[in-house]
Every structure is written in C-alpha cells, then in structure tokens.
C-alpha cells in the first residue's frame, strides 16, 4: 500500500513569520515557543506581539542541554499549551516536536536555519546527555504548519546551509535504493510516484542553484536561487524522504555518531559523506564519482573521513562505524544484503579515491 504524508500548510518567503499569528490562532488559544536560548531571544518578541494581536496566550521556554527524554518531560510538566511553535535548527525543531507529542498539542515549525529537512516531517531524534543518538521518534502527524521566513534563513551562517544541502542531496539516491529493495517509507507504506519525483527534483534544484544560493548565505538578503534551494532543502527533501524511505546514507549516521571524531559533525555533513560510501557500494563509475567529488568541492561538503574530522582512521574505528551502521534499520533498504566488511571495504576504497 502506498502512503504519503505532508504538513498541513507550508509558507515560504521573506517576512513569512508575519503570517504566524493568524496561523496559530486557527489552531489553538495558548501557544508555547520551544527553542534554544539564542533563537528564543531572536523570535520571541515578534511572536509575542503577533499572538497578542490575535488573542492567543503566549509563553516560551529555552531548551537546556540535549533533546533527551528527561529534558523533554521536564518542559512538558512545566508548561501548558495547545499549540507548540518549534523554532531553530535541528535541536529546536526536534525539541518542539517532542514537547508537542507530550502535550498532545498542535505543532507549527519555524526553522531559523536550513540545516536539515526536519521542519516538515514527523521524525525527531532523542539523544543522551553526551549527544549520543538514542532513538528516532515520531509525532502522530506531520506539523500543522511550516513557516519558512527566508529573510531569517538568509541571515543564518553559511555552513548551516551547506549542511542542509548535504542532507537534501542524498534523498534522491536513498529513495531509489529503498524503492528498489522493496523497503517501506517513514509511514510504513510504499513510495508514491509523487514522493520519488520530489526527491529527484530536489537534487536537480541543488545541482543548478546551490552554488549561487551559498553566495548570499549569511547576507540576510535572499534571492531567487536562495529561495529555490531553501525549498529544496526543507520541502522537497522532507516530503521526499518521508514518502520514499532512506538507505545507507542515513544508516551511517548511527556509525559516524559512535566515533568521537565524527560524532560532532552536522547531520548533513555526515550523510553527505555517507552517500559517497553508498555510491561505492553501488559500484558507481569513475566518471560518476568524479562528478560527485567536483560538486562536493564546489559547495563545501566532505568527501572523506578526514574532511569529516577523522584523519587516518584505524581498523577499530572503521569497525565501530560499520557495526553501528549495519545494525541500523535503513541498511536493509539496499539492493543486496551487506556485511560489516562490505561497509569497511567501501570506506577504505573511498579514502583511496582522493
């Protein structure tokens, strides 16, 4: 059976945050902002003003530490709301999703950096206090609304958009492997033509516009290329991965997060490197790999473990990465069964390509 899910509303453009008052008012009467301290200071005053104008009670809470079960439970006990506004990059959005699940509240996501495609999806990650991945969790439904203010995003640091490009780039190729292997998507169903098409278009947009979009990243002044890349990184990639499924590139986040040298790398950088490992496992041609290396260099994505923070990896480190990757469910969404040794071989071969 095919299944496709999506957020109830997607709003993108300069000044989109100005629409949030009416959107939240249509969902509830008591709103709670969840964000880190920096983002809370940046957006809370604007949200308070807009929500007061439409008669919605407003409060905010800054996440202290990691998105852990304990920290989320504490926030849910201390605050009450029927609408949660999850703002920030990966951590703030994940925390807001988790709190909304605890409260049984409606959810609006407000990304302040396009570092990943989490704002449209049901998925969030629990970590321990040392940022070790504990589990991938889900909220009952996709966010009720996603508000993407590209003026805010254009002011975010450039390296966060690079990460978002990495996270989005992999979706076409993971979708192809998951569908080809008969795997299930994030809703427990088969991929629709629509979701696979979105994943494919996502890569096309990035290939055409990513370099130009990065040229204005950090300026606070979004242009047409930036708008297209933001849509690819958040909307196309988000719907593409949830509706089509994941494979080796995302499975490797389990392994890369288990080694200290690569654990702190941004998610998008991890999966971008891991996509190259997936390509090696697919026996891609020399010319295909050369084209990928050229694009990675143009946008600043890591093409080796050294660029990800792990210089001269030893056998134990490679084995640790391979062991945790092999245990990840998404590894099964591949054209053939893999062993830990297959993964180690692919990582070593990729290192020799440079």
C-alpha positions as CSV (number, residue, x, y, z in Angstrom):
1,X,0.0,0.0,0.0
2,X,1.3,3.5,-0.9
3,X,1.3,6.2,1.8
4,X,2.2,9.9,1.5
5,X,2.1,12.4,4.4
6,X,2.8,16.1,4.4
7,X,2.4,19.2,6.7
8,X,-1.0,20.9,6.7
9,X,0.4,24.2,5.4
10,X,3.8,25.4,4.0
11,X,4.5,29.1,3.8
12,X,7.9,30.4,2.4
13,X,9.3,33.8,1.6
14,X,10.8,36.9,3.1
15,X,8.7,38.1,6.1
16,X,6.8,34.8,6.3
17,X,7.0,35.0,10.1
18,X,4.4,37.8,9.8
19,X,1.8,35.1,9.0
20,X,2.3,33.1,12.1
21,X,-0.3,34.9,14.3
22,X,-3.3,34.0,12.1
23,X,-2.0,30.5,11.6
24,X,-1.5,29.8,15.3
25,X,-4.9,31.4,16.1
26,X,-6.6,28.9,13.7
27,X,-5.0,26.0,15.7
28,X,-5.5,27.0,19.3
29,X,-5.6,29.6,22.0
30,X,-2.4,29.0,24.1
31,X,1.0,28.9,22.3
32,X,4.3,27.8,23.6
33,X,7.6,28.6,21.9
34,X,10.3,25.9,22.2
35,X,13.8,27.0,21.1
36,X,17.4,27.3,22.3
37,X,18.3,30.5,24.1
38,X,19.7,32.3,21.1
39,X,16.6,31.6,18.9
40,X,14.3,32.4,21.8
41,X,15.8,35.9,22.1
42,X,15.6,36.4,18.3
43,X,12.0,35.4,17.7
44,X,10.0,35.5,21.0
45,X,9.4,39.3,21.0
46,X,8.0,39.2,17.4
47,X,5.8,36.1,18.2
48,X,4.5,37.7,21.4
49,X,3.4,40.8,19.6
50,X,1.7,38.9,16.8
51,X,-0.1,36.4,19.0
52,X,-1.3,39.1,21.4
53,X,-2.9,40.9,18.4
54,X,-5.0,37.8,17.7
55,X,-5.8,36.9,21.3
56,X,-3.6,33.9,21.7
57,X,-1.8,33.5,25.1
58,X,2.0,33.1,24.6
59,X,4.9,31.7,26.6
60,X,8.3,30.5,25.7
61,X,10.9,28.0,27.1
62,X,14.5,27.6,26.2
63,X,15.9,24.0,25.9
64,X,18.7,23.5,28.3
65,X,21.1,20.7,27.1
66,X,20.3,18.0,24.6
67,X,17.0,16.7,23.3
68,X,16.8,13.9,25.9
69,X,13.6,12.2,27.2
70,X,14.2,13.7,30.6
71,X,14.6,17.3,29.4
72,X,11.5,17.0,27.2
73,X,9.5,15.5,30.1
74,X,10.6,18.4,32.3
75,X,9.5,21.0,29.7
76,X,6.1,19.3,29.3
77,X,5.5,19.3,33.0
78,X,6.4,22.9,33.5
79,X,4.4,24.3,30.6
80,X,0.9,24.0,29.1
81,X,-0.2,24.8,25.6
82,X,-2.5,23.6,22.8
83,X,-0.1,24.8,20.1
84,X,3.7,24.4,20.2
85,X,5.9,26.6,18.0
86,X,9.2,24.7,17.4
87,X,11.9,27.2,16.3
88,X,15.5,26.9,15.4
89,X,17.7,24.4,13.5
90,X,17.7,20.7,14.2
91,X,17.7,20.9,18.0
92,X,15.0,23.4,18.5
93,X,12.6,21.8,16.0
94,X,13.2,18.3,17.4
95,X,12.6,19.6,20.9
96,X,9.4,21.3,19.9
97,X,8.2,18.2,18.2
98,X,8.9,16.1,21.3
99,X,7.1,18.6,23.6
100,X,4.1,18.7,21.3
101,X,3.8,15.0,21.5
102,X,4.0,15.0,25.3
103,X,1.3,17.7,25.5
104,X,-0.9,16.4,22.7
105,X,-0.7,19.8,21.1
106,X,-0.8,21.1,17.5
107,X,2.6,21.9,16.0
108,X,4.0,24.8,14.0
109,X,7.6,24.6,12.9
110,X,9.7,27.8,12.4
111,X,13.1,27.0,11.1
112,X,15.8,29.7,11.6
113,X,18.4,27.8,9.6
114,X,18.0,25.4,6.7
115,X,20.5,22.8,8.1
116,X,18.2,19.8,7.6
117,X,14.7,18.9,6.4
118,X,13.2,18.2,9.8
119,X,10.7,21.1,9.8
120,X,8.2,19.2,7.5
121,X,8.5,15.7,9.0
122,X,7.1,13.7,11.8
123,X,10.5,12.4,12.8
124,X,12.7,13.7,15.7
125,X,15.7,12.3,17.4
126,X,16.3,11.6,21.1
127,X,19.9,11.8,22.4
128,X,21.6,11.2,25.7
129,X,23.3,14.0,27.6
130,X,26.5,13.4,25.6
131,X,24.7,13.8,22.2
132,X,24.8,10.1,21.5
133,X,21.8,9.1,19.4
134,X,19.3,7.1,21.4
135,X,16.3,6.6,19.1
136,X,14.4,8.0,16.1
137,X,10.9,9.0,17.3
138,X,7.7,10.2,15.6
139,X,4.9,12.6,16.4
140,X,1.4,11.4,15.5
141,X,1.1,13.5,12.4
142,X,3.2,16.0,10.3
143,X,3.4,19.6,11.5
144,X,0.2,21.6,11.1
145,X,2.2,24.4,9.6
146,X,5.7,25.1,8.4
147,X,6.7,28.8,8.4
148,X,9.9,29.4,6.4
149,X,11.0,33.0,6.6
150,X,13.8,33.2,4.0
151,X,15.0,36.6,5.3
152,X,15.7,34.9,8.6
153,X,17.3,31.9,6.9
154,X,19.4,34.1,4.7
155,X,21.0,35.6,7.8
156,X,22.0,32.2,9.2
157,X,25.6,31.1,9.0
158,X,26.7,29.7,5.6
159,X,27.9,26.4,7.0
160,X,24.4,25.6,8.2
161,X,23.0,25.8,4.6
162,X,25.9,23.6,3.4
163,X,24.7,21.0,5.9
164,X,21.1,21.4,4.6
165,X,22.3,20.9,1.1
166,X,24.1,17.7,2.1
167,X,21.0,16.4,3.9
168,X,18.8,17.1,0.9
169,X,21.2,15.9,-1.8
170,X,21.1,12.3,-0.5
171,X,17.3,11.9,-0.8
172,X,17.2,11.0,-4.5
173,X,19.7,8.2,-4.2
174,X,18.3,6.8,-0.9
175,X,14.8,6.8,-2.3
176,X,16.0,4.8,-5.3
177,X,17.6,2.2,-3.1
178,X,14.7,1.9,-0.7
179,X,12.2,1.6,-3.5
180,X,14.3,-0.9,-5.4
181,X,14.8,-3.0,-2.4
182,X,11.1,-3.1,-1.6
183,X,11.6,-1.1,1.6
184,X,9.0,0.9,3.4
185,X,8.8,4.7,3.8
186,X,8.5,6.5,7.1
187,X,4.8,5.9,7.2
188,X,5.2,2.2,6.9
189,X,4.0,2.1,3.3
190,X,5.4,2.1,-0.3
191,X,6.6,5.2,-2.0
192,X,4.3,7.2,-4.3
193,X,5.3,8.5,-7.7
194,X,4.9,11.9,-6.2
195,X,7.4,11.4,-3.3
196,X,10.1,9.8,-5.6
197,X,9.6,12.7,-8.1
198,X,10.1,15.2,-5.3
199,X,13.3,13.6,-4.2
200,X,14.6,13.6,-7.8
201,X,13.6,17.3,-8.4
202,X,15.3,18.1,-5.1
203,X,18.7,17.0,-6.4
204,X,18.2,18.8,-9.7
205,X,17.5,22.1,-7.9
206,X,20.5,21.8,-5.8
207,X,22.8,21.0,-8.7
208,X,21.6,24.0,-10.6
209,X,21.3,26.6,-7.8
210,X,23.3,25.6,-4.7
211,X,26.5,27.4,-5.5
212,X,24.6,30.7,-6.2
213,X,22.5,30.3,-3.1
214,X,25.6,29.9,-0.9
215,X,26.9,33.1,-2.3
216,X,24.2,35.1,-0.5
217,X,24.0,32.9,2.6
218,X,24.7,35.0,5.7
219,X,23.8,38.2,4.0
220,X,20.2,38.4,5.1
221,X,19.1,39.1,1.5
222,X,17.5,36.1,-0.2
223,X,17.5,35.9,-4.0
224,X,15.7,33.6,-6.4
225,X,18.5,30.9,-6.2
226,X,18.4,31.0,-2.4
227,X,14.6,30.7,-2.4
228,X,14.8,27.6,-4.7
229,X,17.5,25.9,-2.6
230,X,15.6,26.6,0.7
231,X,12.5,25.0,-0.8
232,X,14.6,22.0,-1.9
233,X,16.3,21.6,1.5
234,X,13.1,21.8,3.5
235,X,10.1,21.0,1.5
236,X,11.3,18.7,-1.4
237,X,13.8,16.8,0.7
238,X,11.4,16.5,3.7
239,X,8.5,15.1,1.7
240,X,10.9,13.1,-0.5
241,X,12.5,11.2,2.4
242,X,9.4,10.6,4.5
243,X,7.4,9.4,1.5
244,X,10.2,7.4,-0.3
245,X,12.3,6.0,2.5
246,X,16.0,6.0,3.5
247,X,19.0,3.8,2.9
248,X,22.8,3.6,3.6
249,X,23.5,7.3,3.8
250,X,21.2,7.8,6.8
251,X,22.0,4.4,8.3
252,X,25.6,5.6,8.6
253,X,24.7,8.4,11.0
254,X,24.4,5.7,13.6
255,X,28.0,4.6,12.9
256,X,29.5,8.0,12.5
257,X,27.9,9.2,15.7
258,X,29.6,6.3,17.6
259,X,33.1,7.6,16.9
260,X,34.1,10.8,18.8
261,X,36.0,12.3,15.8
262,X,32.9,12.3,13.6
263,X,30.1,12.4,16.1
264,X,30.1,16.2,16.4
265,X,29.8,16.7,12.6
266,X,26.5,18.3,11.5
267,X,23.9,15.7,10.3
268,X,24.0,17.0,6.7
269,X,27.8,16.6,6.5
270,X,27.6,13.1,7.9
271,X,25.0,11.9,5.4
272,X,26.8,13.6,2.5
273,X,30.0,11.7,3.2
274,X,27.9,8.5,3.7
275,X,26.2,9.0,0.4
276,X,29.7,8.6,-1.3
277,X,30.1,5.3,0.6
278,X,26.7,4.3,-0.7
279,X,27.9,5.1,-4.2
280,X,31.0,2.9,-3.7
281,X,28.7,0.0,-2.6
282,X,26.7,0.6,-5.8
283,X,29.8,0.3,-7.9
284,X,29.3,3.7,-9.5
285,X,31.6,4.6,-12.4
286,X,34.8,6.6,-12.2
287,X,33.2,9.5,-14.1
288,X,30.1,9.5,-11.9
289,X,32.3,9.7,-8.8
290,X,34.4,12.4,-10.3
291,X,31.3,14.5,-11.0
292,X,30.2,14.0,-7.4
293,X,33.6,15.0,-6.0
294,X,33.5,18.2,-8.1
295,X,30.1,19.2,-6.8
296,X,31.1,18.4,-3.2
297,X,34.1,20.6,-3.6
298,X,32.0,23.4,-5.1
299,X,29.6,23.5,-2.1
300,X,32.0,22.5,0.7
301,X,30.7,19.0,1.5
302,X,33.1,16.4,3.0
303,X,34.3,13.7,0.6
304,X,36.4,11.8,3.0
305,X,36.6,10.8,6.6
306,X,39.5,13.2,7.1
307,X,37.2,16.1,6.0
308,X,34.6,14.9,8.4
309,X,37.1,15.0,11.3
310,X,38.7,11.5,11.3
311,X,42.2,11.5,9.9
312,X,43.9,8.2,9.3
313,X,41.1,6.0,10.7
314,X,42.3,2.8,12.3
315,X,40.7,-0.6,11.9
316,X,38.9,-0.3,15.3
317,X,37.3,3.0,14.3
318,X,36.2,1.7,10.9
319,X,34.8,-1.4,12.6
320,X,32.8,0.7,15.1
321,X,31.3,2.7,12.3
322,X,30.5,-0.4,10.3
323,X,29.0,-2.2,13.3
324,X,26.6,0.5,14.2
325,X,25.7,1.2,10.6
326,X,25.0,-2.4,9.9
327,X,22.6,-2.6,12.9
328,X,20.6,0.4,11.6
329,X,17.2,-0.5,10.1
330,X,17.8,1.6,6.9
331,X,20.7,-0.6,6.0
332,X,18.2,-3.2,4.9
333,X,16.9,-0.8,2.2
334,X,19.6,-1.7,-0.2
335,X,19.9,-3.6,-3.4
336,X,21.7,-6.5,-1.7
337,X,22.4,-7.7,1.8
338,X,25.5,-6.1,3.2
339,X,28.0,-7.2,5.8
340,X,30.2,-5.1,8.2
341,X,33.2,-6.0,6.0
342,X,31.4,-4.6,2.9
343,X,31.0,-1.3,4.7
344,X,34.6,-1.2,5.8
345,X,35.8,-2.0,2.3
346,X,33.7,0.8,0.9
347,X,35.0,3.4,3.3
348,X,38.6,2.3,2.6
349,X,38.1,2.4,-1.1
350,X,36.5,5.9,-0.9
351,X,39.6,7.2,1.0
352,X,41.9,5.8,-1.7
353,X,39.9,7.7,-4.4
354,X,41.4,11.1,-3.3
